[in-house]
Amino acid sequence: MSIPPHSRRKSKYTPRSRASGADAVRTSAMIASLDAEGRETITAPFGHALVDLAKTRADIIGLSADLSKYTDLHIFAQAYPERFYQMGMAEGLLMSAAAGLAREGFTPFATTYAVFAARRAYDFIAMAIAEENLPVKIVCALPGLTTGYGPSHQATEDMAIMRAMPNMVVIDPCDAVDVAQATRAIADYNGPTYMRLLRGQVANVLGAYDYGFELGRAKMLREGADVLIISSGIMTMRALDAAQVLEQDGIGVAVLHSPTIKPLDQDTILAEAQKNGRLVVVAENHSITGGLGDAVAKTLMTHDVFVPLRQIGLPDEFLDAGALPSLHDQYGITVERIAEQLRRWVDQ
Amino acid sequence: MSLAQRAWAIRRNALLMGEVQGQGYIGQALGVADVLAVSYFHAMRLRADEPEWERRDRFYLSIGHYAIALYAALIEVGILPEDEIATYGMDDSRLPMSGMAAYTPGMEITGGSLGHGLGIAVGAALGLKRKNNPAFVYNLLSDGELGEGSTWEAVMSATQWKLDNLIAIVDFNNQQADGPSRAALAQGAEVPKWEAFGWFAQEVDGNDLTAVVAAFDAAKTHPNPCPRVIICNTKMCHGISFLETREKTHFIRVEADEWAKALAEHEEKKPL
């Protein structure tokens, strides 16, 4: 048997010509503020929502594995130092200890980066938390492609991993409004949850809509006759912007925001997908494998709803490092690239 | 009843369950019976008629495959009825082969995936302190489990948080699935290792009831604000001579006719 020579991954990617020198877009390390892009922002919506909750609920406590400052949990830690546990750089322990505290009647919010929870701590989350259906709230920063730091910190498959875990509720909020409302909703839910976190200065997008986060519910944010985008996370704000761009071209784009990935709001998705003969597009800040796209596809297929379905998401690859705006462009998840793609699909 | 009588009864219950299935981790159960007798009939505060009594001492079994041993103890305590022995490992039984919290009264956590118990115990010990609840958390680990990195995350954390309400018990029988634990990662110097991590550490003959009692007493009353560990050197299959001398394996093979033989030998050794 011959063994093929080892080949490094890479690279289908050919660098485009980019500005250099003073105009170069710099690599964002652990970005503090994603996608504000001139919008109104709200500071640390998760940290402040948790502090508000803690005022009336003595069972709320916080734990982090050396990433409180990078998950906005430091806001809570400053307000309630006696209710914050610094567990050190030990994610297995973080999840196990959260399970132990939940056993004793507390509602622990455990924070780290999405890659470390989903990859490193999986067995601990599965057996110490989910198997016993304990109310541990896992809240994780750097979801999908929200850092240019490279695959070690890019959680492109976290929702696929967490979706597969029995009992686990999976949430991918869009903006500061979503993050704050979802924080309250998961605190009230008596079971394990995994929430992707947007931290720092977080855009306020949904504040302009008649919207409220409800666990397990998808909400129509915008109507449109030609395309239905079903989206979660930051891709919802991108989808809303792309819809505005296409409106000028006479293409009507509806946006259904589905921040709860599991349990999926099948009823709303099935109802909307069957209206008007629209092209259905799922958009997510996640690998095209195992996330919202797969969940929607399965829902449609198993309910005999056969409509044209397309996916906008990250490729099933370990992604490149670089500046975040460049990477979003490269992988097709900027407003402009989404609008281009939708236009092509509609024209076909 | 004496602790020797309790330990004898725990071994009998375990042998009866092994006979039901014709298999099981009986070697471990026979080895750890003395430690369980001291835990449940000397050291721990509990109420047999109220297994979830808020002020009970918690007993976390990391090592799910030791479930047969813990069931044997819980039956002797009276938390589980003796007539459920016949259901061990059967469909719809409350006594599955691996210990799981949802199935069995008195089984506090779901074990089986090793390296979880001590971390959960750290969280519970923190929670008890938050509630000013004076209960202890005991965690029974195995020597093989010391190879799991997460165990040592918890070891460091327990010291960090000064968890003097946490008592780890290591059943050191030097047998893991592929052979001697000493030939894997548990290579010795257990007490200095735990001491270096800031624990009050003791090492005892885990089949010497007097020594085990003294170690538990010392662990509970040690004055320093640090977690406690008792390394219990135990002998697989302790008390059943023909099994003790059998080639050492993690999963002892017992032939169908040998259960009766083992129970007969055990009956002869019943303490007065």
Contacts between the chains, C-beta under 8 A, distances in Angstrom:
chain1	res1	chain2	res2	distance
A	61	B	130	7.7
A	85	B	126	6.6
A	85	B	161	7.8
A	87	B	157	6.3
A	88	B	153	7.6
A	88	B	156	7.0
A	88	B	157	6.6
A	88	B	160	7.1
A	90	B	150	7.7
A	90	B	153	3.8
A	90	B	156	7.5
A	90	B	157	6.9
A	92	B	115	7.2
A	92	B	119	6.3
A	92	B	149	7.4
A	92	B	150	3.7
A	92	B	153	5.7
A	93	B	119	4.7
A	93	B	122	6.8
A	93	B	150	6.4
A	93	B	153	3.9
A	93	B	154	5.5
A	93	B	157	5.5
A	95	B	119	7.6
A	96	B	116	5.5
A	96	B	118	7.8
A	96	B	119	2.7
A	96	B	120	4.8
A	96	B	122	7.1
A	96	B	123	6.4
A	96	B	150	7.0
A	96	B	154	6.9
A	97	B	119	5.6
A	97	B	120	7.2
A	97	B	122	4.8
A	97	B	123	3.5
A	97	B	126	6.8
A	97	B	154	7.7
A	97	B	157	6.9
A	98	B	123	6.1
A	99	B	119	7.9
A	99	B	120	5.2
A	99	B	123	6.0
A	100	B	119	7.2
A	100	B	120	4.3
A	100	B	121	6.3
A	100	B	122	6.2
A	100	B	123	2.2
A	100	B	124	3.8
A	100	B	125	7.3
A	100	B	126	7.0
A	100	B	127	6.3
A	101	B	123	4.4
A	101	B	124	7.2
A	101	B	126	6.1
A	101	B	127	4.6
A	101	B	130	7.9
A	102	B	123	7.6
A	103	B	108	7.7
A	103	B	109	7.6
A	103	B	120	7.2
A	103	B	123	7.3
A	103	B	124	5.6
A	103	B	127	7.0
A	104	B	123	7.6
A	104	B	124	5.5
A	104	B	127	2.9
A	104	B	128	6.2
A	104	B	130	7.5
A	104	B	131	6.6
A	104	B	133	7.9
A	105	B	127	7.1
A	105	B	131	7.5
A	106	B	127	5.8
A	106	B	130	7.1
A	108	B	123	7.8
A	123	B	113	5.6
A	123	B	116	7.8
A	124	B	116	6.3
A	124	B	119	7.1
A	124	B	150	7.0
A	127	B	110	6.0
A	127	B	112	7.2
A	127	B	113	4.7
A	127	B	116	5.9
A	128	B	109	7.6
A	128	B	110	7.7
A	128	B	116	5.2
A	128	B	119	7.2
A	128	B	120	5.5
A	131	B	100	7.7
A	131	B	102	7.9
A	131	B	110	5.3
A	132	B	101	5.6
A	132	B	102	6.8
A	132	B	109	7.6
A	132	B	110	5.9
